[in-house]
Amino acid sequence: MKKNTTSIPHDAVFKKFLSHPETARDFLDIYLPAPLRELCDLNTLKLESGSFIEEDLRASYSDVLWSLKTRTGKGYIYALIEHQSSPDAHMAFRLMRYAIAAMQNHLDAGHKKLPLVVPILFYHGVTSPYPFSLCWLDEFDDPETARQLYGAAFPLVDITMVSDDEIMQHRQMALLELVQKHIRERDLMVLVDTGCLAD
């Protein structure tokens, strides 16, 4: 993460206020959705250094990252302050990217499990109310399929669990799959001798 700067004085003031534990605690106590609020111990707030905002966007945004204890372990609250006049249609995706960056930092610090990261957008633009969904899945042309894809386990091809006989039915993929499945065998020619790689 890089050190954050902002050229907008009133937003610098807002960030400074939100960097104090007492103010941040009040902010989160008021605005965190109740189910998330119940998971968080706001008395354990700790300000984290740095910023996830890209260099070319720092005139439009400020951000503050707090760590805290949750019922399931360490978590984070990521507050993004928007101070541009036009709302961002891709803000939900941007928040998701920043949340994933915070998760990566957590793993890089030696933790074994992903933390909960709660992104919060503080918006005070000209257009009111905020006109875009803050669910990043709504940015897809087919949100329902996106929810099915990203809300479940990703497709897996575990070739170690597929029999050679079944692989032989896979047409043009058969040779590649057999070679990959048996790549650690001392002599792949045994496959040729048994006719497995025959045309």
C-alpha positions in Angstrom: 0.0 0.0 0.0 1.1 3.5 -0.7 0.8 6.6 1.4 -2.4 8.5 0.7 -2.7 12.2 -0.2 -5.7 14.2 -1.1 -6.0 17.7 -2.7 -9.5 18.3 -1.3 -9.2 20.1 2.1 -12.7 19.2 3.5 -12.2 15.6 2.6 -8.8 15.6 4.2 -10.6 16.9 7.3 -13.2 14.1 7.1 -10.4 11.5 6.8 -8.6 13.0 9.7 -11.8 12.8 11.8 -12.4 9.2 10.7 -8.9 8.3 11.7 -9.7 8.8 15.4 -11.0 5.7 17.1 -13.8 7.5 18.9 -15.2 9.1 15.8 -14.8 5.9 13.7 -16.5 3.9 16.4 -19.5 6.3 16.3 -19.5 6.2 12.5 -19.6 2.4 12.4 -22.1 2.1 15.2 -24.5 4.3 13.2 -23.9 3.0 9.7 -22.8 -0.6 9.9 -25.8 -2.9 9.0 -27.0 -4.6 12.2 -25.9 -8.2 11.3 -22.4 -7.0 10.7 -22.4 -4.7 13.7 -23.2 -7.7 15.9 -20.1 -9.5 14.5 -17.7 -6.7 15.3 -16.1 -5.5 18.5 -15.8 -1.8 17.8 -13.7 -1.4 21.0 -10.8 -3.1 19.2 -10.5 -0.7 16.3 -6.9 -0.2 15.1 -6.1 2.3 12.3 -4.1 0.6 9.5 -1.6 2.6 7.5 -1.6 3.2 3.7 -4.1 3.4 0.9 -5.5 1.1 -1.9 -6.5 4.0 -4.2 -4.7 4.2 -7.5 -2.4 7.2 -7.9 -4.5 8.8 -10.6 -7.7 8.6 -8.6 -6.5 10.2 -5.3 -8.0 13.6 -6.3 -11.4 12.0 -6.2 -11.2 9.6 -3.3 -9.8 9.2 0.2 -9.8 6.0 2.2 -9.3 4.7 5.7 -8.7 1.1 6.8 -9.5 -0.1 10.3 -8.8 -3.6 11.7 -10.8 -5.0 14.5 -11.8 -8.2 16.2 -14.8 -10.1 15.0 -16.5 -13.2 16.3 -14.7 -15.2 13.6 -11.2 -13.6 14.0 -9.5 -10.5 12.7 -11.5 -8.3 10.2 -11.3 -5.0 8.5 -13.6 -2.0 7.8 -12.6 -0.2 4.7 -14.2 3.3 4.3 -13.9 5.0 0.9 -14.7 8.7 0.8 -15.9 9.9 -2.6 -15.5 13.6 -3.3 -16.1 13.8 -7.0 -19.2 15.4 -8.4 -20.3 12.4 -10.6 -21.0 9.0 -9.1 -18.9 6.1 -10.4 -20.9 3.3 -12.2 -18.2 0.8 -11.3 -17.9 1.8 -7.7 -19.0 -1.6 -6.4 -16.3 -3.3 -8.4 -13.8 -0.8 -7.2 -14.7 -1.5 -3.6 -14.5 -5.3 -4.3 -11.0 -4.8 -5.7 -9.9 -2.8 -2.7 -11.4 -5.3 -0.3 -9.5 -8.1 -2.1 -6.3 -6.0 -1.8 -6.8 -5.8 1.9 -7.3 -9.6 2.1 -4.1 -10.1 0.2 -2.2 -7.9 2.6 -3.7 -10.0 5.5 -2.4 -13.2 3.9 1.0 -11.6 3.1 1.3 -10.8 6.9 1.3 -14.6 7.5 -2.4 -15.2 8.3 -3.8 -18.5 7.0 -7.5 -17.5 6.5 -9.1 -14.7 4.6 -10.5 -11.9 6.8 -13.9 -10.3 6.6 -13.5 -7.0 4.9 -16.5 -4.6 5.0 -16.3 -1.9 2.4 -18.3 1.3 3.1 -18.7 4.1 0.7 -19.2 7.6 2.2 -20.8 9.6 -0.6 -21.5 13.3 -0.7 -21.8 14.0 -4.4 -24.2 16.3 -6.4 -26.5 13.5 -7.6 -28.8 12.3 -4.9 -29.5 9.6 -4.0 -26.6 7.6 -5.1 -27.8 6.1 -8.4 -25.8 2.9 -8.7 -26.0 -0.5 -7.0 -23.2 -1.2 -4.5 -23.4 -4.9 -5.2 -20.6 -5.7 -7.6 -22.5 -8.6 -9.1 -25.1 -6.2 -10.4 -22.5 -4.8 -12.8 -22.8 -7.9 -15.0 -25.2 -8.2 -17.9 -26.5 -11.3 -16.2 -26.3 -10.8 -12.5 -28.1 -14.0 -11.6 -25.5 -16.1 -13.4 -22.8 -14.1 -11.8 -24.2 -14.8 -8.4 -24.3 -18.5 -9.2 -20.7 -18.5 -10.5 -19.1 -16.3 -7.8 -21.2 -17.5 -4.9 -20.2 -21.2 -5.3 -17.1 -23.3 -5.8 -15.4 -22.7 -9.1 -15.3 -25.5 -11.7 -12.7 -28.1 -11.1 -11.1 -30.6 -13.5 -9.4 -33.2 -11.2 -8.0 -35.5 -13.9 -6.6 -37.7 -11.2 -10.1 -38.8 -10.4 -11.1 -39.6 -14.1 -10.5 -43.2 -15.3 -8.4 -43.7 -18.5 -11.4 -45.3 -20.1 -13.5 -42.2 -19.6 -10.7 -40.0 -20.7 -10.6 -41.9 -24.0 -14.1 -40.7 -24.7 -12.9 -37.0 -24.6 -12.0 -36.8 -28.3 -9.3 -34.2 -29.0 -8.6 -33.7 -25.3 -7.9 -37.4 -24.6 -4.2 -37.3 -25.4 -3.5 -34.2 -23.4 -5.4 -35.4 -20.4 -3.7 -38.8 -20.4 -0.3 -37.3 -20.6 -1.0 -34.9 -17.8 -2.6 -37.6 -15.7 0.4 -39.9 -16.0 3.1 -37.3 -16.3 4.9 -38.5 -13.2 5.2 -42.1 -14.4 8.7 -43.2 -15.3 7.8 -44.3 -18.8 4.9 -42.9 -20.6 5.5 -45.4 -23.4 3.5 -47.9 -21.4 0.5 -46.0 -22.5 1.4 -46.5 -26.1 2.1 -50.2 -25.5 -1.4 -50.6 -24.1 -2.9 -48.7 -26.9 -4.2 -45.9 -24.8 -2.5 -43.3 -27.0 -3.4 -44.9 -30.3 -5.4 -42.8 -32.8 
